[in-house]
Amino acid sequence: MSNFVPKKEHLREVLLFCFNLKKSAAESHRLLVEAYGEHALSETTCRDWFRKFKNNDFDVNDKKRSGQPKKFEDEELEALLQDDSCQTLKQLSEILNVDVSTVSKRIKIMGMMQNLGNIATDEKWICYDNPKRKKSWVHPSKPSTSMPKQDELLQSSQTINSECYRCQLLNLNRALKERIWDLASGKLKVSLTGHISSVRGLAFSQRHPYLFSCGEDRQVKCWDLEYNKVIRHYHGHLSAVYSMALHPTIDVLVTAGRDSTGRVWDMRTKANVHTLVGHTNTVASVICQSVEPQIISGSHDCTIRLWDLAAGKSRATLTNHKKSVRALTFHPSLYMFASASPDNIKQWKCPEGKFIQNLSGHNAIVNCLAVNADGVLVSGADNGTMHLWDWRTGYNFQRLQAPVQPGSMDSEAGVFSITFDMSGTRMITTEADKTIKVYKEDDTATEETHPVDWRPDIIKRRKY
């Protein structure tokens, strides 16, 4: 592929050429992506330029703006101060690439002031080198930032001080980010910062350039992936939010969590359309589909509920599981779904939730399920084991033990989530050893190297 990187004026001239050929904005966008890959304009931008061309405005150059352009946004400065409030004006000006006076003016307008932090002295042992007090930016109504001393094991010749502990907290803060990866190269593309606690759920929209996230900080956020920033917040959950799902055909978002409820949101207006009440314990998983039942939830109260989206009420409750239901998944082509619990993995038929069969053998706390179009069901557990099942027969044809990252403990081998890529040939897992692992099919596998020893058990399909 050529290393040519097109300028934006060149891309706009190509759009004008496509416009004169009577092509649509969507078709022109596909041609740009095919020719220039990641350097192509977004589909939204293509539509905006086509709108200008239809109004007989064929100038592809940027129009001059009146007045002096703003050098940076206040949100960017607030993010830097939230990340590290002890940065000096000089450090902030270097990061933002503006004058020190500009940063000083913006901080004053934001109503912030510099104050010396207090040093915590509640530990019995103190260091022989007094920690240096640092100034931090705070609002006048808020107290000074405390700087506790470090209380973890240190390297040889390292002294306990507030600076060392502050760096640890900053590293933790930077770790609480959503990260977007290039699946082909395995390289990190974007880090999104905003949650102040662990992120427990992610959902990509197939209809909009949006990413949705939820976490233990009770926050549900909508990210615009064209600008990589939060554009909407959905407030209402009273405790940690553990799971979320997007409706495939309408602009509806469903979230669920530790407050034992599910909430249905209008994606655009942020309105809480329905609150799904009925579970008596944490709702660990929720999934959506375009046909009835459009919402299914699984809870630690050992039940699965099928919901009527229009009425916002439960239409059926499945009580077959004897332990907490932590994972649910729809089959991509069959009118069925599966649920996972430490007692069994169960298959059900929609719309009434008819029990089909048990998939027994994964004797652990199953955290996640995923299934592809070939009928391969994968279950991942807290002990790092992954079982691969044939959907139709329920045969467990392969078992995997997730390899622990070097330097991690064996107890950090848990599998937290599993999904297949769009092709269904690569399996992606997120695990307790802080890694994301990608698995692919073994092209060299044969019937001789991987024999199938399946003996159907008539007693297996117990009707409960």
C-alpha positions in Angstrom: 0.0 0.0 0.0 1.2 3.5 -0.8 2.5 5.7 2.0 0.7 8.8 0.6 -1.1 10.7 3.3 -3.7 13.0 1.7 -4.3 16.5 2.8 -7.9 17.5 3.8 -8.2 19.8 0.7 -7.3 16.8 -1.5 -10.0 14.7 0.1 -12.6 17.4 -0.3 -11.7 17.7 -4.0 -12.3 14.0 -4.3 -15.7 14.5 -2.7 -16.5 17.2 -5.2 -15.5 14.9 -8.0 -17.9 12.2 -6.6 -20.6 14.8 -6.2 -20.4 15.7 -9.9 -20.6 12.0 -10.7 -24.0 12.0 -9.0 -22.8 9.6 -6.2 -24.3 9.7 -2.7 -22.4 10.8 0.4 -22.4 7.3 1.8 -21.0 5.8 -1.4 -18.3 8.5 -1.6 -17.3 7.7 2.0 -16.9 4.1 1.1 -14.7 5.0 -1.9 -12.5 7.2 0.4 -12.1 4.4 2.9 -11.2 2.0 0.2 -8.6 4.3 -1.2 -7.2 6.0 1.9 -8.1 3.7 4.8 -7.8 5.4 8.2 -7.0 8.8 6.6 -10.4 9.0 5.0 -13.0 11.6 6.2 -15.8 10.3 8.4 -19.3 9.7 6.9 -20.7 12.6 8.9 -18.1 15.0 7.4 -18.8 13.7 3.9 -22.5 14.4 4.4 -21.7 18.0 5.6 -19.7 18.7 2.5 -22.3 17.3 0.2 -24.8 19.6 1.9 -22.6 22.5 1.0 -22.2 21.4 -2.6 -26.0 21.1 -3.0 -26.2 24.8 -1.9 -23.7 25.7 -4.8 -20.9 26.3 -2.4 -17.9 24.5 -4.1 -15.1 26.1 -2.1 -13.1 23.3 -0.5 -10.8 25.5 1.5 -11.5 26.4 5.2 -13.1 29.7 5.6 -11.4 32.4 7.7 -12.8 32.9 11.1 -13.3 36.3 12.7 -11.5 37.2 15.9 -8.6 35.5 17.6 -9.1 31.7 17.9 -9.2 30.2 21.3 -5.9 28.5 22.1 -7.4 25.7 24.2 -10.6 24.6 25.9 -11.3 24.9 29.6 -12.2 21.2 29.7 -8.6 20.4 28.6 -7.2 22.5 31.5 -9.6 21.0 34.0 -8.6 17.5 32.9 -4.9 18.3 33.4 -5.6 19.7 36.9 -7.8 16.7 37.8 -5.0 14.4 36.7 -2.4 16.2 38.8 -3.5 19.3 40.7 0.1 20.0 41.8 1.4 21.1 38.4 2.8 24.6 38.1 1.7 27.3 35.7 4.9 26.7 33.6 4.2 23.0 33.4 0.6 23.6 32.3 1.6 26.2 29.7 4.2 23.8 28.2 1.6 21.0 27.9 -1.1 23.3 26.4 1.5 25.1 24.3 0.3 28.6 25.4 1.7 31.4 27.4 1.9 31.3 31.2 -0.3 34.4 31.4 -3.0 32.7 29.4 -3.2 29.7 31.7 -3.2 32.0 34.8 -6.1 34.0 33.4 -8.2 30.9 32.6 -7.5 29.4 36.1 -8.7 32.7 37.7 -11.9 32.7 35.6 -12.5 29.1 36.7 -12.3 30.4 40.3 -9.4 28.3 41.4 -6.5 29.2 43.7 -3.2 27.7 44.7 -2.8 26.3 48.2 -0.2 24.4 50.2 -1.2 20.8 50.8 -1.2 19.2 54.3 1.0 16.2 55.1 -0.6 13.3 56.9 1.1 12.4 60.1 -1.0 9.5 61.3 1.6 6.8 60.7 3.8 5.5 63.5 7.0 5.5 61.4 8.1 8.7 59.7 10.9 9.2 57.1 14.1 10.9 58.0 13.8 13.2 55.0 10.9 15.6 55.4 8.6 15.5 52.5 8.3 18.6 50.5 5.0 20.5 50.7 3.6 21.3 47.2 1.1 23.8 46.1 -2.0 22.5 44.3 -4.9 24.2 42.5 -8.2 24.0 44.4 -11.4 26.0 44.6 -11.6 28.4 47.6 -14.4 26.5 49.2 -12.5 23.2 49.1 -9.8 22.1 51.6 -6.1 21.7 50.7 -5.0 18.5 49.1 -3.5 16.1 51.6 -0.3 14.3 50.8 -0.1 11.0 52.7 3.1 9.1 52.9 3.6 5.9 51.0 2.8 2.6 52.9 3.8 0.0 50.4 7.1 -2.0 50.0 9.8 0.2 48.5 12.8 -0.6 46.4 16.3 -0.6 48.0 17.5 2.8 49.1 14.1 4.4 48.3 12.7 6.8 50.9 9.1 7.1 51.9 7.7 10.5 50.9 4.6 12.2 49.7 5.9 12.5 46.1 6.3 8.8 45.8 2.8 8.1 47.1 1.4 10.9 44.8 3.0 9.2 41.8 1.3 5.9 42.8 -2.1 7.5 42.9 -1.5 9.2 39.5 -0.6 5.8 38.0 -3.7 4.3 39.4 -5.8 7.2 38.0 -4.3 6.7 34.6 -5.1 3.0 34.8 -8.8 3.7 35.2 -9.3 4.4 31.5 -11.1 2.9 28.6 -8.7 1.9 25.9 -9.3 1.3 22.2 -7.0 -1.1 20.4 -6.1 -1.9 16.8 -7.1 -5.5 16.5 -4.8 -6.2 13.5 -1.6 -4.8 15.1 -2.5 -5.1 18.8 -1.4 -1.5 19.3 -3.2 1.0 21.5 -5.0 3.7 19.5 -7.0 5.8 22.0 -7.3 6.1 25.8 -10.5 7.6 27.1 -10.4 9.1 30.6 -13.4 10.0 32.6 -14.5 7.2 35.1 -13.2 7.5 38.6 -13.6 3.8 39.4 -13.4 0.4 37.6 -15.1 0.2 34.2 -17.5 -2.8 34.2 -19.2 -2.6 30.8 -18.7 -1.3 27.2 -21.0 -1.2 24.2 -20.3 0.0 20.7 -23.2 1.3 18.6 -23.5 -0.2 15.1 -25.6 2.7 14.0 -23.7 5.7 15.4 -20.1 6.6 16.1 -20.7 6.2 19.8 -19.2 4.1 22.6 -21.0 3.6 25.9 -19.4 2.7 29.2 -20.5 2.0 32.7 -18.6 1.5 36.0 -18.5 1.1 39.7 -18.7 4.9 40.1 -22.4 4.7 39.2 -21.8 6.6 36.0 -23.0 5.7 32.5 -21.3 7.7 29.7 -21.7 8.2 26.0 -18.5 8.9 24.1 -18.3 10.4 20.6 -15.5 8.5 18.9 -15.0 11.2 16.2 -14.0 13.6 18.9 -13.0 11.1 21.7 -14.9 12.9 24.4 -18.0 12.4 26.6 -21.1 13.9 25.1 -23.8 12.5 27.4 -24.2 11.2 31.0 -27.1 9.0 32.1 -27.9 9.6 35.8 -30.2 7.4 37.9 -28.4 4.3 39.2 -28.0 4.3 43.0 -25.0 1.9 43.0 -22.3 0.3 40.7 -23.4 -0.4 37.2 -22.3 -3.8 36.1 -23.8 -4.4 32.6 -25.2 -2.6 29.6 -26.6 -3.4 26.2 -27.7 -1.5 23.1 -31.0 -2.2 21.3 -30.0 -3.2 17.7 -32.7 -1.3 15.9 -33.8 1.7 18.0 -32.0 4.3 20.0 -32.4 2.7 23.4 -29.7 1.8 26.0 -30.3 -0.7 28.8 -28.1 -0.7 32.0 -28.2 -2.8 35.1 -26.2 -3.1 38.3 -26.0 -3.5 42.1 -29.1 -1.6 42.9 -31.1 -4.6 41.7 -32.7 -2.7 38.8 -32.4 -2.3 35.1 -32.9 1.0 33.5 -34.0 1.8 29.9 -32.6 5.1 28.5 -33.4 7.2 25.5 -30.0 7.4 23.9 -30.6 10.9 22.5 -32.5 12.7 25.3 -31.0 10.8 28.3 -34.5 10.2 29.6 -35.0 7.2 31.9 -37.9 5.6 29.9 -38.4 2.6 32.2 -37.0 1.3 35.5 -37.1 -2.5 35.4 -38.0 -3.6 38.9 -38.4 -7.2 40.1 -35.0 -8.7 40.8 -34.0 -8.9 44.5 -30.3 -8.9 44.1 -27.5 -7.5 41.9 -28.3 -7.7 38.2 -25.1 -9.0 36.7 -26.0 -9.3 33.0 -28.5 -7.7 30.5 -28.9 -8.4 26.8 -31.1 -6.9 24.0 -32.5 -8.1 20.7 -35.0 -6.7 18.1 -37.7 -9.3 18.7 -39.6 -10.4 21.8 -38.4 -10.6 24.5 -36.4 -7.5 23.6 -34.6 -7.4 27.0 -33.4 -10.3 29.1 -31.6 -9.9 32.5 -29.8 -12.3 34.8 -29.3 -11.7 38.5 -27.6 -12.9 41.7 -31.0 -13.8 43.0 -30.7 -16.9 40.7 -33.4 -15.8 38.3 -33.6 -14.8 34.7 -36.3 -12.2 33.7 -37.8 -11.6 30.2 -39.0 -8.1 29.9 -41.7 -6.3 27.8 -39.9 -3.2 26.5 -43.1 -1.3 25.6 -44.7 -1.8 29.0 -41.5 -1.9 31.1 -42.7 -4.9 33.0 -41.5 -8.5 33.4 -43.3 -11.0 31.1 -41.7 -14.2 32.5 -39.3 -15.3 35.3 -37.1 -18.3 34.9 -36.1 -20.0 38.2 -34.2 -23.1 36.9 -30.8 -21.9 38.1 -29.9 -22.7 41.7 -27.0 -20.2 41.9 -26.2 -16.6 40.7 -26.7 -16.0 37.0 -23.7 -13.9 35.9 -23.7 -14.1 32.1 -26.2 -14.2 29.2 -25.8 -14.3 25.4 -28.0 -14.6 22.3 -27.3 -17.0 19.5 -26.6 -14.8 16.4 -28.9 -16.7 14.1 -31.1 -19.1 16.2 -34.0 -17.8 18.2 -32.3 -18.9 21.4 -30.1 -17.7 24.3 -27.8 -19.2 26.9 -27.3 -18.4 30.6 -24.3 -19.2 32.9 -24.2 -20.1 36.6 -21.8 -22.1 38.7 -24.4 -25.0 38.7 -24.9 -25.2 34.9 -24.9 -23.5 31.6 -28.5 -23.6 30.3 -30.0 -23.1 26.8 -33.4 -21.5 26.3 -35.7 -20.9 23.4 -37.4 -17.6 22.8 -39.9 -16.0 23.2 -41.4 -17.8 26.2 -38.0 -18.9 27.7 -38.5 -22.7 27.1 -35.7 -24.7 28.7 -33.8 -26.8 26.1 -30.7 -28.4 27.8 -28.0 -28.2 30.4 -24.3 -27.9 29.5 -22.6 -29.4 32.5 -18.9 -29.6 33.4 -17.7 -26.1 33.9 -17.5 -26.4 37.6 -16.4 -22.8 38.5 -17.9 -19.3 38.8 -18.7 -18.6 35.1 -18.3 -14.9 34.4 -18.9 -14.6 30.7 -20.4 -16.3 27.6 -20.0 -15.7 23.9 -21.2 -17.6 20.8 -20.4 -17.2 17.1 -22.4 -18.0 13.9 -20.7 -21.4 13.6 -22.4 -22.5 16.9 -19.3 -22.4 19.1 -20.2 -21.3 22.6 -17.4 -20.2 24.9 -17.6 -19.9 28.7 -14.9 -18.2 30.8 -14.5 -18.6 34.6 -12.9 -17.1 37.6 -10.2 -19.8 37.7 -8.9 -19.0 34.2 -10.6 -21.9 32.5 -12.4 -21.6 29.2 -14.7 -24.3 27.8 -15.7 -24.5 24.1 -19.1 -26.1 23.5 -21.0 -27.2 20.4 -24.3 -25.3 20.6 -26.5 -27.9 19.1 -25.3 -31.0 20.9 -23.9 -29.4 24.1 -20.7 -31.3 23.6 -17.6 -29.8 25.3 -15.0 -30.3 22.6 -12.2 -28.2 24.0 -10.9 -26.9 27.3 -8.4 -24.1 27.7 -6.4 -22.7 30.6 -5.7 -19.0 30.2 -1.9 -18.4 30.4 -1.0 -16.1 33.2 1.0 -13.0 32.3 4.7 -13.4 33.5 5.0 -11.7 36.9 1.3 -12.3 37.9 0.1 -14.8 40.5 -1.9 -17.9 39.5 -4.9 -16.4 41.3 -5.0 -13.6 38.7 -6.0 -16.1 35.9 -9.7 -15.2 36.0 -11.5 -14.5 32.7 -13.8 -11.5 33.1 -15.3 -11.1 29.6 -15.3 -12.9 26.2 -16.4 -11.7 22.8 -15.9 -12.7 19.1 -14.8 -10.3 16.5 -17.0 -9.4 13.5 -15.8 -12.4 11.5 -16.4 -14.8 14.3 -13.0 -16.4 13.9 -11.1 -14.6 16.6 -11.9 -14.7 20.3 -11.0 -11.8 22.6 -10.8 -12.1 26.3 -10.1 -9.7 29.2 -8.5 -11.2 32.2 -7.6 -10.6 35.8 -3.8 -10.4 35.0 -4.6 -7.0 33.4 -4.2 -8.4 29.8 -6.4 -8.6 26.7 -5.8 -11.9 24.9 -6.7 -12.8 21.3 -7.3 -16.4 20.2 -7.7 -17.7 16.7 -8.7 -21.0 15.1 -6.0 -23.6 14.6 -5.7 -23.9 10.8 -3.5 -27.1 11.2 -6.0 -29.0 13.3 -7.3 -32.2 11.9 -9.6 -35.1 13.0 -6.4 -37.0 13.9 -4.8 -34.3 16.0 -8.1 -33.3 17.7 -10.3 -36.3 17.8 -13.9 -35.9 18.9 -14.9 -38.5 21.6 -18.6 -37.7 22.0 -21.0 -40.1 23.7 -24.5 -38.6 24.0 -25.9 -38.9 27.4 -29.7 -39.5 27.4 -30.0 -38.5 31.0 -28.3 -35.2 30.4 -31.4 -33.3 29.3 -33.0 -32.9 32.7 -36.2 -30.9 32.6 -35.3 -28.3 35.3 
